[in-house]
Amino acid sequence: MASIAGLPRYEAYKNTGAEWLGNVPESWVLSRLGSYFLERRTKVSDTDYPPLSVTKNGILPQLDNAAKTKDGDNRKLVKTGDFVINSRSDRKGSSGVSAFDGSVSLINIVLEPKGIHPGYCHHLLKSYAFIEEYYRVGRGIVADLWTTRYDEMRTITIAVPPFAEQSLIARFLDKKTTQIDEAIAIKEQQITLLKERKQIFIQKAVTQGLDPNVPMKDSGVDWIGKIPKHWEVKRIKHAGKIINGYAFPSDAFIQEGVRAMKISNIQTMRLDWSDSSYVDALWLNKANQFRIYKDDLVFALTRPVISTGIKAALVDTDEPILLNQRNAVFRPNDTCGKNWIYYVLLTKGFINDFEMQIDITGQ
């Protein structure tokens, strides 16, 4: 195998017998994780050791939005250089080497590295393959939720190079991941600017039209401003019919059948079926008025989505679908097109006005 960016060339490899590891250089030592770590179980108070948050971005001083425990005297000690990992699968990937002394909640496992480079340890135990293996050896608490104890974690086979080589690998990965993170930041900034440009195009088109020379008039609506003189202003409820989704009973959901469109399925300008739910086909007759058809305009109805944009999408499938509660479908009358309303819903002005109306309604 050819060398990569200054890393040594390995002449021979061996099979680890561990599916998550595969083949590794022949000179690397295979060992149980417990041979290189000691579990730190010292109980401390968060008044003596400041609380830390265990996140996907590593170990950080406690975040303002973190859930605060009422049992501040019953926490685990963390020392600088310790590796900390959340034991529950609903926090998958929340782990890292701590740069701080502090304390974490008891749900986390705290490990003190012994004879293993902290940087190598960080990259090894935060790798996707290890994270999957970590939860694989755990046990279920309830459906779709696992927890892994140290007694299970310590049995995982890891591959450990000589210490000097660990240091070299850690430096290589630190440099490469930093370069990738910087590239991602640049791309994210570009995406933000493109989204803003898209918003300007949409806002201008749905409030001023395409002819820059057309006579204008005041719409009487702050967020709209001036509109072409031949346009009219009306409330959205007069442009069509809005139908709220159906509140299916919890026992109606099954493994296969007719799709029930949930709030998680409606994203901004697209549908996402990665989290699918189904009901019996008999519901097509029992709740026919809640059936969704191709080209229907659907949108989510919960307030938390407003800050990031109203979640609205045009249905692009002929598949029979029933609309679940907390969503709505807009069926326009002959004075308004659904594509037009779709773009109006996406404008920043409409979103801001909608959010204000929700705040007023909630008072």
C-alpha positions in Angstrom: 0.0 0.0 0.0 1.3 3.4 -0.9 2.0 5.9 1.8 -0.5 8.8 2.4 0.6 12.3 3.1 3.7 11.3 5.1 2.2 8.3 6.8 4.4 5.2 6.8 3.9 2.5 4.2 2.6 -0.8 5.6 4.0 -3.9 4.0 1.5 -6.4 5.5 -1.9 -6.5 7.1 -3.8 -8.9 9.3 -7.5 -9.7 9.8 -8.6 -8.4 13.2 -11.6 -10.7 13.5 -13.6 -7.7 14.4 -16.1 -6.6 11.8 -15.9 -2.9 12.7 -12.1 -2.9 12.3 -11.5 -5.2 9.3 -7.8 -5.5 8.3 -5.1 -3.4 10.1 -1.3 -3.2 9.8 0.4 -6.3 11.0 2.5 -4.5 13.6 -0.5 -3.0 15.4 -1.6 -4.6 18.7 -5.1 -6.0 19.0 -6.5 -5.7 22.5 -9.7 -5.2 24.4 -10.5 -1.5 25.0 -10.3 -2.1 28.7 -6.6 -2.7 28.5 -6.0 0.9 27.6 -8.5 2.7 29.8 -9.6 2.9 33.4 -13.2 3.9 34.2 -13.3 7.0 36.3 -16.3 6.7 38.7 -15.5 9.4 41.2 -18.7 11.2 42.4 -18.4 14.9 42.7 -20.6 18.0 43.0 -21.0 20.6 40.2 -20.2 23.3 42.8 -16.7 21.9 43.1 -16.2 20.8 39.5 -18.0 22.9 36.8 -20.6 21.1 34.7 -19.7 20.0 31.2 -21.8 19.1 28.2 -21.1 16.0 26.2 -21.9 16.9 22.6 -21.3 15.7 19.1 -18.7 18.5 18.9 -16.8 17.2 21.9 -16.8 18.1 25.6 -17.7 21.7 26.3 -18.5 23.9 29.3 -22.2 23.3 30.0 -24.4 24.8 27.2 -27.1 27.3 28.1 -29.7 25.1 26.5 -28.5 21.9 28.2 -31.0 20.1 30.4 -30.0 20.9 34.0 -30.0 18.1 36.5 -31.5 18.7 40.0 -29.0 16.4 41.5 -25.8 18.5 41.2 -24.1 16.6 44.0 -24.3 13.3 42.1 -22.1 13.7 39.1 -19.0 12.1 37.6 -15.6 13.6 37.8 -13.8 14.5 34.5 -10.1 15.3 34.3 -8.4 17.0 31.4 -7.4 14.3 28.9 -10.3 11.9 29.8 -12.5 10.5 27.1 -16.2 10.9 27.8 -19.0 9.3 25.9 -22.8 9.4 26.4 -24.1 5.9 27.1 -27.4 6.2 25.3 -28.2 5.7 21.7 -30.4 8.8 21.4 -27.2 10.8 22.0 -25.2 8.9 19.4 -21.8 10.5 18.6 -21.8 12.6 21.7 -18.2 12.1 23.0 -14.7 13.3 23.0 -11.5 14.0 24.9 -12.0 16.7 27.5 -9.8 19.8 27.6 -11.3 20.7 30.9 -11.6 19.5 34.5 -15.2 19.3 35.4 -18.2 17.0 36.0 -20.8 15.3 33.8 -24.1 13.6 34.5 -24.1 9.9 35.5 -25.5 8.9 32.1 -21.9 9.3 30.7 -19.0 7.0 30.8 -15.7 8.7 31.8 -12.4 6.9 30.7 -8.9 7.7 31.7 -6.5 6.7 28.9 -3.5 4.6 29.9 -0.7 4.1 27.3 -2.7 5.4 24.4 -2.3 8.9 22.8 -5.2 11.2 23.6 -5.4 12.5 20.1 -5.4 9.0 18.6 -7.9 7.9 21.2 -10.2 10.9 20.2 -10.2 10.0 16.5 -10.5 6.3 17.1 -13.4 6.4 19.5 -15.3 9.1 17.6 -15.1 7.2 14.3 -18.4 6.2 12.8 -17.5 2.5 12.8 -16.6 2.6 16.5 -19.8 4.5 17.5 -21.9 1.9 15.7 -20.0 -1.0 17.4 -20.3 0.8 20.8 -24.1 0.8 20.7 -24.2 -2.7 19.1 -22.7 -4.2 22.2 -25.2 -2.4 24.4 -28.7 -3.4 25.4 -32.2 -2.1 24.8 -34.0 0.1 27.4 -37.2 0.6 25.3 -37.9 0.3 21.6 -35.3 2.1 19.5 -33.3 3.2 22.6 -30.1 1.4 23.7 -27.6 2.0 26.5 -24.0 0.7 26.8 -22.3 0.2 30.1 -18.6 0.2 30.6 -18.6 -3.6 31.3 -19.8 -4.0 27.7 -17.7 -1.3 26.2 -14.4 -2.6 27.7 -14.8 -5.8 25.7 -14.6 -4.1 22.3 -11.5 -5.0 20.3 -9.4 -2.0 19.2 -6.2 -1.8 17.1 -3.3 0.2 18.7 -0.2 1.3 16.8 3.1 2.1 18.6 2.8 5.3 20.6 5.0 7.4 18.2 2.8 6.3 15.3 -0.3 7.1 17.2 1.0 10.7 17.6 1.8 10.9 13.9 -1.7 9.7 13.0 -3.4 12.1 15.4 -1.5 15.1 14.0 -2.3 14.0 10.5 -6.0 13.7 11.3 -6.0 17.0 13.3 -4.7 18.8 10.2 -6.9 17.1 7.7 -10.1 17.5 9.7 -9.3 21.2 10.4 -8.9 21.7 6.6 -12.2 20.0 5.9 -14.0 21.9 8.6 -12.7 25.2 7.1 -13.9 24.1 3.7 -17.3 23.2 5.1 -17.5 26.6 6.8 -16.8 28.4 3.5 -19.4 26.2 1.7 -22.0 26.9 4.4 -21.4 30.7 4.1 -21.9 30.4 0.3 -25.1 28.4 0.9 -26.3 31.1 3.3 -25.7 33.8 0.7 -27.4 31.8 -2.0 -30.4 31.2 0.3 -30.6 35.0 0.9 -30.4 35.6 -2.8 -33.2 33.1 -3.4 -35.4 34.8 -0.8 -34.8 38.2 -2.6 -35.9 36.7 -5.9 -39.0 35.1 -4.4 -40.0 38.1 -2.4 -39.6 40.5 -5.4 -41.5 38.1 -7.8 -44.5 37.5 -5.6 -44.9 41.1 -4.5 -43.8 43.1 -7.6 -44.2 40.7 -10.5 -41.8 40.5 -13.4 -42.4 43.8 -15.2 -40.3 46.5 -13.6 -42.2 49.2 -15.5 -45.7 48.3 -14.4 -47.6 51.0 -12.4 -47.6 50.3 -8.7 -49.9 51.0 -5.7 -49.6 50.6 -1.9 -50.8 47.1 -0.8 -51.7 48.3 2.7 -49.7 45.4 4.1 -46.4 46.2 5.7 -44.5 43.1 4.6 -45.7 43.3 1.0 -45.2 47.0 0.4 -46.1 48.2 -3.1 -47.7 45.9 -5.7 -48.6 46.2 -9.3 -51.7 48.4 -9.7 -53.8 45.7 -11.3 -53.2 43.2 -8.5 -55.6 42.7 -5.6 -55.0 42.0 -1.9 -56.9 39.3 -0.1 -56.6 37.1 2.9 -55.2 33.6 2.2 -58.4 32.0 3.5 -60.2 33.7 0.6 -57.8 32.2 -1.9 -58.7 28.6 -1.3 -59.5 26.0 1.4 -57.1 24.9 4.1 -57.8 21.4 5.5 -56.1 20.4 8.8 -54.8 16.8 9.1 -56.6 14.0 10.9 -55.8 12.9 14.5 -55.3 9.2 14.0 -55.5 7.2 17.2 -52.1 5.9 18.4 -53.1 2.3 17.8 -53.9 3.0 14.2 -50.3 3.0 13.2 -48.9 -0.2 11.7 -45.7 -1.5 10.0 -47.1 -1.5 6.5 -50.0 0.0 4.7 -51.0 3.5 3.5 -48.6 6.3 4.3 -49.7 8.8 7.0 -47.9 12.1 6.3 -46.5 13.4 9.6 -44.9 16.7 10.5 -41.4 15.2 10.1 -42.2 14.3 6.5 -42.7 17.9 5.4 -39.5 19.9 5.0 -38.9 23.3 3.3 -39.5 22.7 -0.5 -39.3 18.9 -0.2 -40.8 15.8 1.3 -38.7 13.5 3.5 -39.9 9.9 4.0 -36.9 8.7 6.0 -39.3 8.6 9.0 -42.4 6.8 7.6 -45.6 5.8 9.4 -48.5 3.7 8.0 -52.1 3.0 8.7 -54.5 0.3 7.4 -55.8 0.9 3.9 -59.3 0.9 5.3 -58.6 4.5 6.5 -58.7 5.6 2.9 -62.5 5.3 3.1 -62.9 6.2 6.7 -60.8 9.4 6.4 -61.1 10.1 2.7 -61.4 13.9 3.2 -57.8 13.9 4.5 -56.3 12.1 1.5 -53.4 13.9 -0.2 -53.0 13.9 -4.0 -50.1 14.6 -6.4 -49.4 18.4 -6.7 -51.1 19.2 -3.4 -49.5 21.9 -1.4 -48.9 20.7 2.2 -47.4 22.5 5.1 -46.5 22.0 8.8 -48.4 23.8 11.5 -46.1 23.9 14.5 -44.5 27.1 15.6 -40.9 25.9 16.1 -40.4 25.5 12.4 -41.1 29.2 11.7 -37.7 30.5 12.7 -36.0 28.4 10.1 -38.6 28.8 7.4 -42.1 27.5 6.9 -42.1 23.8 6.0 -44.1 23.6 2.8 -43.8 21.3 -0.2 -45.7 20.2 -3.3 -46.5 16.5 -3.3 -44.7 14.8 -6.2 -46.1 11.3 -6.0 -49.4 9.5 -7.0 -49.1 7.2 -4.0 -52.2 7.3 -1.7 -51.3 9.3 1.4 -53.4 10.4 4.4 -52.6 13.7 6.2 -51.9 13.4 9.9 -52.6 16.0 12.5 -50.4 19.2 12.9 -50.2 19.5 9.1 -52.5 21.1 6.5 -53.2 21.0 2.8 -54.1 24.1 0.8 -56.6 23.6 -2.0 -56.8 26.9 -4.0 -59.9 28.2 -5.7 -60.0 29.4 -9.3 -58.5 32.8 -8.3 -55.2 31.5 -7.1 -52.7 28.9 -8.1 -51.1 26.5 -5.6 -47.6 27.2 -7.0 -48.1 30.9 -6.3 -49.2 30.3 -2.7 -46.3 27.9 -2.3 -43.8 30.7 -3.1 -45.6 33.2 -1.0 -45.3 30.9 2.0 -41.5 30.8 1.5 -41.0 34.6 1.6 -39.2 36.0 4.6 -41.9 38.7 4.9 -44.7 36.2 5.1 -42.8 34.1 7.6 -42.1 37.1 9.9 -45.8 38.2 9.7 -47.0 34.7 10.3 -44.8 34.4 13.4 -46.1 37.7 14.7 -49.7 36.6 14.2 -48.9 33.4 16.2 -47.4 35.4 19.0 -50.5 37.7 19.1 -52.9 34.7 19.0 -51.0 33.1 21.9 -51.4 36.1 24.2 
